[in-house]
Amino acid sequence: FRILGDFKHNDSLSECFENIEEERVCNSFISWFNDGSHGISDDLFVQSQDTSIETYLKVFEKIFKETGHEAHYKMMMRIK
């Protein structure tokens, strides 16, 4: 099962990032993607960290680019 449509290297996706903070954010997203497809998140717990919103947005965008879905990202984010 591949959550990121046709991308065969989900396990190594975090290696595309330049620093450990971005790798951790990427791994967090992958865990959330996979969990979200198999359960209900009514008991979701999120703990605040020092990671900035900008870092999360940067990693989120790069995941789409690295997996070949940049056009979908732009469409959903309403970027022309």
N, CA, C and O atoms as CSV, one atom per row, in Angstrom:
chain,resi,resn,atom,element,x,y,z
A,1,PHE,N,N,0.847,-1.189,0.000
A,1,PHE,CA,C,0.000,0.000,0.000
A,1,PHE,C,C,0.880,1.236,0.000
A,1,PHE,O,O,1.783,1.357,0.829
A,2,ARG,N,N,0.627,2.151,-0.919
A,2,ARG,CA,C,1.395,3.397,-0.990
A,2,ARG,C,C,0.436,4.564,-0.849
A,2,ARG,O,O,-0.436,4.770,-1.694
A,3,ILE,N,N,0.598,5.315,0.208
A,3,ILE,CA,C,-0.305,6.430,0.464
A,3,ILE,C,C,-0.034,7.596,-0.486
A,3,ILE,O,O,-0.956,8.330,-0.841
A,4,LEU,N,N,1.209,7.768,-0.895
A,4,LEU,CA,C,1.560,8.900,-1.740
A,4,LEU,C,C,1.552,8.464,-3.197
A,4,LEU,O,O,2.612,8.349,-3.814
A,5,GLY,N,N,0.398,8.225,-3.740
A,5,GLY,CA,C,0.117,7.790,-5.093
A,5,GLY,C,C,1.282,7.548,-6.024
A,5,GLY,O,O,1.876,8.496,-6.536
A,6,ASP,N,N,1.608,6.320,-6.243
A,6,ASP,CA,C,2.605,5.868,-7.201
A,6,ASP,C,C,4.037,6.208,-6.805
A,6,ASP,O,O,4.944,5.987,-7.607
A,7,PHE,N,N,4.279,6.724,-5.631
A,7,PHE,CA,C,5.645,6.979,-5.173
A,7,PHE,C,C,6.119,5.741,-4.440
A,7,PHE,O,O,5.531,5.352,-3.430
A,8,LYS,N,N,7.174,5.119,-4.935
A,8,LYS,CA,C,7.581,3.810,-4.451
A,8,LYS,C,C,8.578,3.854,-3.295
A,8,LYS,O,O,8.941,2.803,-2.765
A,9,HIS,N,N,9.022,5.023,-2.897
A,9,HIS,CA,C,10.096,5.112,-1.911
A,9,HIS,C,C,9.678,5.876,-0.657
A,9,HIS,O,O,10.435,6.716,-0.171
A,10,ASN,N,N,8.494,5.601,-0.129
A,10,ASN,CA,C,8.011,6.302,1.065
A,10,ASN,C,C,8.996,6.205,2.219
A,10,ASN,O,O,9.157,7.157,2.982
A,11,ASP,N,N,9.667,5.039,2.352
A,11,ASP,CA,C,10.591,4.838,3.467
A,11,ASP,C,C,11.799,5.757,3.394
A,11,ASP,O,O,12.363,6.115,4.428
A,12,SER,N,N,12.208,6.146,2.192
A,12,SER,CA,C,13.393,6.988,2.048
A,12,SER,C,C,13.053,8.449,1.746
A,12,SER,O,O,13.951,9.246,1.472
A,13,LEU,N,N,11.796,8.798,1.792
A,13,LEU,CA,C,11.379,10.161,1.467
A,13,LEU,C,C,12.038,11.195,2.376
A,13,LEU,O,O,12.406,12.275,1.916
A,14,SER,N,N,12.187,10.877,3.648
A,14,SER,CA,C,12.771,11.846,4.582
A,14,SER,C,C,14.232,12.149,4.265
A,14,SER,O,O,14.760,13.166,4.715
A,15,GLU,N,N,14.892,11.285,3.501
A,15,GLU,CA,C,16.291,11.517,3.135
A,15,GLU,C,C,16.446,12.670,2.142
A,15,GLU,O,O,17.565,13.121,1.896
A,16,CYS,N,N,15.363,13.145,1.579
A,16,CYS,CA,C,15.392,14.258,0.624
A,16,CYS,C,C,15.564,15.603,1.321
A,16,CYS,O,O,15.733,16.627,0.659
A,17,PHE,N,N,15.523,15.608,2.641
A,17,PHE,CA,C,15.556,16.866,3.385
A,17,PHE,C,C,16.948,17.160,3.916
A,17,PHE,O,O,17.740,16.258,4.189
A,18,GLU,N,N,17.223,18.459,4.052
A,18,GLU,CA,C,18.564,18.933,4.325
A,18,GLU,C,C,18.998,18.851,5.782
A,18,GLU,O,O,20.195,18.783,6.059
A,19,ASN,N,N,18.065,18.854,6.706
A,19,ASN,CA,C,18.468,18.824,8.111
A,19,ASN,C,C,17.560,17.896,8.911
A,19,ASN,O,O,16.500,17.478,8.444
A,20,ILE,N,N,17.999,17.589,10.116
A,20,ILE,CA,C,17.294,16.614,10.952
A,20,ILE,C,C,15.890,17.089,11.318
A,20,ILE,O,O,14.970,16.276,11.416
A,21,GLU,N,N,15.716,18.384,11.517
A,21,GLU,CA,C,14.391,18.911,11.863
A,21,GLU,C,C,13.394,18.644,10.730
A,21,GLU,O,O,12.271,18.204,10.977
A,22,GLU,N,N,13.809,18.911,9.492
A,22,GLU,CA,C,12.931,18.672,8.348
A,22,GLU,C,C,12.671,17.179,8.155
A,22,GLU,O,O,11.562,16.792,7.787
A,23,GLU,N,N,13.677,16.337,8.397
A,23,GLU,CA,C,13.486,14.884,8.313
A,23,GLU,C,C,12.437,14.421,9.320
A,23,GLU,O,O,11.581,13.597,8.999
A,24,ARG,N,N,12.507,14.950,10.530
A,24,ARG,CA,C,11.541,14.568,11.567
A,24,ARG,C,C,10.126,15.018,11.209
A,24,ARG,O,O,9.163,14.283,11.424
A,25,VAL,N,N,10.007,16.214,10.667
A,25,VAL,CA,C,8.694,16.702,10.247
A,25,VAL,C,C,8.154,15.812,9.130
A,25,VAL,O,O,6.976,15.456,9.135
A,26,CYS,N,N,9.002,15.454,8.181
A,26,CYS,CA,C,8.589,14.575,7.086
A,26,CYS,C,C,8.117,13.230,7.632
A,26,CYS,O,O,7.061,12.739,7.234
A,27,ASN,N,N,8.883,12.633,8.535
A,27,ASN,CA,C,8.486,11.350,9.126
A,27,ASN,C,C,7.177,11.475,9.889
A,27,ASN,O,O,6.361,10.553,9.894
A,28,SER,N,N,6.982,12.612,10.529
A,28,SER,CA,C,5.730,12.866,11.234
A,28,SER,C,C,4.555,12.899,10.260
A,28,SER,O,O,3.504,12.315,10.523
A,29,PHE,N,N,4.741,13.590,9.128
A,29,PHE,CA,C,3.692,13.631,8.104
A,29,PHE,C,C,3.386,12.232,7.574
A,29,PHE,O,O,2.220,11.861,7.434
A,30,ILE,N,N,4.424,11.458,7.280
A,30,ILE,CA,C,4.218,10.108,6.746
A,30,ILE,C,C,3.447,9.256,7.743
A,30,ILE,O,O,2.536,8.523,7.357
A,31,SER,N,N,3.799,9.344,9.015
A,31,SER,CA,C,3.072,8.591,10.042
A,31,SER,C,C,1.615,9.016,10.090
A,31,SER,O,O,0.720,8.178,10.201
A,32,TRP,N,N,1.379,10.312,10.007
A,32,TRP,CA,C,0.013,10.832,10.050
A,32,TRP,C,C,-0.773,10.394,8.819
A,32,TRP,O,O,-1.934,10.001,8.933
A,33,PHE,N,N,-0.139,10.460,7.625
A,33,PHE,CA,C,-0.806,10.005,6.395
A,33,PHE,C,C,-1.250,8.562,6.540
A,33,PHE,O,O,-2.405,8.223,6.279
A,34,ASN,N,N,-0.317,7.713,6.960
A,34,ASN,CA,C,-0.602,6.279,7.061
A,34,ASN,C,C,-1.642,5.974,8.129
A,34,ASN,O,O,-2.516,5.134,7.916
A,35,ASP,N,N,-1.562,6.634,9.256
A,35,ASP,CA,C,-2.536,6.409,10.325
A,35,ASP,C,C,-3.914,6.917,9.917
A,35,ASP,O,O,-4.928,6.280,10.199
A,36,GLY,N,N,-3.941,8.055,9.258
A,36,GLY,CA,C,-5.203,8.657,8.853
A,36,GLY,C,C,-5.987,7.828,7.866
A,36,GLY,O,O,-7.208,7.950,7.771
A,37,SER,N,N,-5.289,6.984,7.129
A,37,SER,CA,C,-5.992,6.164,6.144
A,37,SER,C,C,-6.563,4.892,6.752
A,37,SER,O,O,-7.284,4.153,6.081
A,38,HIS,N,N,-6.248,4.630,8.018
A,38,HIS,CA,C,-6.683,3.377,8.644
A,38,HIS,C,C,-7.429,3.563,9.957
A,38,HIS,O,O,-7.744,2.582,10.630
A,39,GLY,N,N,-7.712,4.790,10.326
A,39,GLY,CA,C,-8.376,4.986,11.609
A,39,GLY,C,C,-9.087,6.322,11.693
A,39,GLY,O,O,-9.088,7.120,10.755
A,40,ILE,N,N,-9.686,6.534,12.838
A,40,ILE,CA,C,-10.395,7.777,13.110
A,40,ILE,C,C,-9.573,8.559,14.125
A,40,ILE,O,O,-9.166,8.014,15.150
A,41,SER,N,N,-9.330,9.827,13.844
A,41,SER,CA,C,-8.441,10.632,14.681
A,41,SER,C,C,-9.190,11.480,15.699
A,41,SER,O,O,-8.825,12.633,15.925
A,42,ASP,N,N,-10.228,10.931,16.316
A,42,ASP,CA,C,-10.970,11.728,17.287
A,42,ASP,C,C,-10.213,11.892,18.598
A,42,ASP,O,O,-10.582,12.727,19.424
A,43,ASP,N,N,-9.162,11.107,18.797
A,43,ASP,CA,C,-8.352,11.234,20.005
A,43,ASP,C,C,-6.953,11.759,19.672
A,43,ASP,O,O,-5.992,11.472,20.385
A,44,LEU,N,N,-6.848,12.523,18.592
A,44,LEU,CA,C,-5.573,13.049,18.133
A,44,LEU,C,C,-4.963,13.965,19.191
A,44,LEU,O,O,-5.631,14.859,19.711
A,45,PHE,N,N,-3.689,13.734,19.503
A,45,PHE,CA,C,-2.959,14.562,20.454
A,45,PHE,C,C,-1.780,15.176,19.726
A,45,PHE,O,O,-0.999,14.462,19.098
A,46,VAL,N,N,-1.642,16.480,19.801
A,46,VAL,CA,C,-0.535,17.174,19.174
A,46,VAL,C,C,0.167,17.985,20.245
A,46,VAL,O,O,-0.454,18.771,20.961
A,47,GLN,N,N,1.471,17.781,20.341
A,47,GLN,CA,C,2.247,18.517,21.330
A,47,GLN,C,C,3.031,19.606,20.623
A,47,GLN,O,O,3.709,19.348,19.628
A,48,SER,N,N,2.939,20.811,21.132
A,48,SER,CA,C,3.637,21.938,20.539
A,48,SER,C,C,5.141,21.741,20.636
A,48,SER,O,O,5.657,21.253,21.642
A,49,GLN,N,N,5.832,22.127,19.574
A,49,GLN,CA,C,7.282,22.031,19.548
A,49,GLN,C,C,7.843,23.368,19.111
A,49,GLN,O,O,7.104,24.316,18.844
A,50,ASP,N,N,9.152,23.424,19.043
A,50,ASP,CA,C,9.805,24.644,18.593
A,50,ASP,C,C,9.825,24.763,17.071
A,50,ASP,O,O,10.255,25.782,16.531
A,51,THR,N,N,9.364,23.732,16.386
A,51,THR,CA,C,9.352,23.744,14.928
A,51,THR,C,C,8.342,24.778,14.440
A,51,THR,O,O,7.199,24.812,14.895
A,52,SER,N,N,8.780,25.612,13.514
A,52,SER,CA,C,7.925,26.704,13.042
A,52,SER,C,C,6.913,26.228,12.000
A,52,SER,O,O,7.087,25.195,11.353
A,53,ILE,N,N,5.873,27.003,11.866
A,53,ILE,CA,C,4.857,26.733,10.848
A,53,ILE,C,C,5.499,26.754,9.463
A,53,ILE,O,O,5.138,25.959,8.596
A,54,GLU,N,N,6.442,27.656,9.260
A,54,GLU,CA,C,7.116,27.758,7.969
A,54,GLU,C,C,7.837,26.459,7.616
A,54,GLU,O,O,7.850,26.045,6.457
A,55,THR,N,N,8.437,25.816,8.625
A,55,THR,CA,C,9.123,24.542,8.385
A,55,THR,C,C,8.130,23.475,7.961
A,55,THR,O,O,8.391,22.727,7.019
A,56,TYR,N,N,6.990,23.393,8.644
A,56,TYR,CA,C,5.966,22.414,8.271
A,56,TYR,C,C,5.469,22.656,6.846
A,56,TYR,O,O,5.315,21.708,6.077
A,57,LEU,N,N,5.219,23.913,6.491
A,57,LEU,CA,C,4.740,24.226,5.146
A,57,LEU,C,C,5.790,23.901,4.085
A,57,LEU,O,O,5.462,23.394,3.012
A,58,LYS,N,N,7.049,24.194,4.391
A,58,LYS,CA,C,8.145,23.901,3.466
A,58,LYS,C,C,8.254,22.397,3.219
A,58,LYS,O,O,8.377,21.956,2.077
A,59,VAL,N,N,8.208,21.620,4.291
A,59,VAL,CA,C,8.299,20.163,4.176
A,59,VAL,C,C,7.081,19.616,3.438
A,59,VAL,O,O,7.218,18.748,2.575
A,60,PHE,N,N,5.905,20.109,3.764
A,60,PHE,CA,C,4.671,19.666,3.112
A,60,PHE,C,C,4.767,19.869,1.601
A,60,PHE,O,O,4.445,18.968,0.826
A,61,GLU,N,N,5.212,21.056,1.187
A,61,GLU,CA,C,5.357,21.342,-0.242
A,61,GLU,C,C,6.397,20.426,-0.883
A,61,GLU,O,O,6.177,19.905,-1.976
A,62,LYS,N,N,7.519,20.232,-0.212
A,62,LYS,CA,C,8.591,19.408,-0.787
A,62,LYS,C,C,8.158,17.950,-0.937
A,62,LYS,O,O,8.590,17.280,-1.875
A,63,ILE,N,N,7.325,17.452,-0.045
A,63,ILE,CA,C,6.814,16.085,-0.179
A,63,ILE,C,C,6.072,15.951,-1.506
A,63,ILE,O,O,6.263,14.970,-2.224
A,64,PHE,N,N,5.233,16.923,-1.838
A,64,PHE,CA,C,4.502,16.881,-3.105
A,64,PHE,C,C,5.462,16.954,-4.290
A,64,PHE,O,O,5.286,16.234,-5.272
A,65,LYS,N,N,6.475,17.818,-4.207
A,65,LYS,CA,C,7.435,17.944,-5.308
A,65,LYS,C,C,8.227,16.658,-5.498
A,65,LYS,O,O,8.385,16.182,-6.623
A,66,GLU,N,N,8.727,16.093,-4.400
A,66,GLU,CA,C,9.552,14.883,-4.476
A,66,GLU,C,C,8.769,13.674,-4.971
A,66,GLU,O,O,9.348,12.758,-5.555
A,67,THR,N,N,7.471,13.662,-4.745
A,67,THR,CA,C,6.653,12.522,-5.164
A,67,THR,C,C,6.000,12.745,-6.530
A,67,THR,O,O,5.222,11.913,-6.996
A,68,GLY,N,N,6.326,13.878,-7.168
A,68,GLY,CA,C,5.809,14.135,-8.507
A,68,GLY,C,C,4.387,14.663,-8.544
A,68,GLY,O,O,3.695,14.519,-9.552
A,69,HIS,N,N,3.945,15.277,-7.446
A,69,HIS,CA,C,2.569,15.777,-7.376
A,69,HIS,C,C,2.513,17.283,-7.127
A,69,HIS,O,O,1.618,17.780,-6.444
A,70,GLU,N,N,3.487,18.003,-7.696
A,70,GLU,CA,C,3.537,19.450,-7.491
A,70,GLU,C,C,2.299,20.150,-8.050
A,70,GLU,O,O,1.806,21.103,-7.447
A,71,ALA,N,N,1.796,19.692,-9.186
A,71,ALA,CA,C,0.600,20.315,-9.772
A,71,ALA,C,C,-0.598,20.178,-8.839
A,71,ALA,O,O,-1.394,21.108,-8.710
A,72,HIS,N,N,-0.728,19.029,-8.191
A,72,HIS,CA,C,-1.835,18.823,-7.248
A,72,HIS,C,C,-1.681,19.758,-6.043
A,72,HIS,O,O,-2.655,20.350,-5.577
A,73,TYR,N,N,-0.459,19.880,-5.552
A,73,TYR,CA,C,-0.188,20.787,-4.429
A,73,TYR,C,C,-0.610,22.214,-4.794
A,73,TYR,O,O,-1.314,22.880,-4.035
A,74,LYS,N,N,-0.168,22.662,-5.960
A,74,LYS,CA,C,-0.488,24.032,-6.384
A,74,LYS,C,C,-1.990,24.232,-6.542
A,74,LYS,O,O,-2.525,25.278,-6.175
A,75,MET,N,N,-2.669,23.222,-7.092
A,75,MET,CA,C,-4.114,23.333,-7.262
A,75,MET,C,C,-4.802,23.452,-5.900
A,75,MET,O,O,-5.652,24.322,-5.706
A,76,MET,N,N,-4.439,22.590,-4.969
A,76,MET,CA,C,-5.090,22.582,-3.663
A,76,MET,C,C,-4.745,23.817,-2.826
A,76,MET,O,O,-5.553,24.260,-2.009
A,77,MET,N,N,-3.555,24.366,-3.027
A,77,MET,CA,C,-3.132,25.559,-2.288
A,77,MET,C,C,-3.524,26.846,-3.025
A,77,MET,O,O,-3.248,27.954,-2.564
A,78,ARG,N,N,-4.176,26.670,-4.187
A,78,ARG,CA,C,-4.613,27.794,-5.030
A,78,ARG,C,C,-3.444,28.691,-5.448
A,78,ARG,O,O,-3.511,29.918,-5.374
A,79,ILE,N,N,-2.376,28.031,-5.889
A,79,ILE,CA,C,-1.193,28.722,-6.402
A,79,ILE,C,C,-1.223,28.604,-7.919
A,79,ILE,O,O,-1.411,27.512,-8.453
A,80,LYS,N,N,-1.041,29.700,-8.604
A,80,LYS,CA,C,-1.065,29.667,-10.082
A,80,LYS,C,C,0.319,29.565,-10.640
A,80,LYS,O,O,0.492,29.525,-11.858
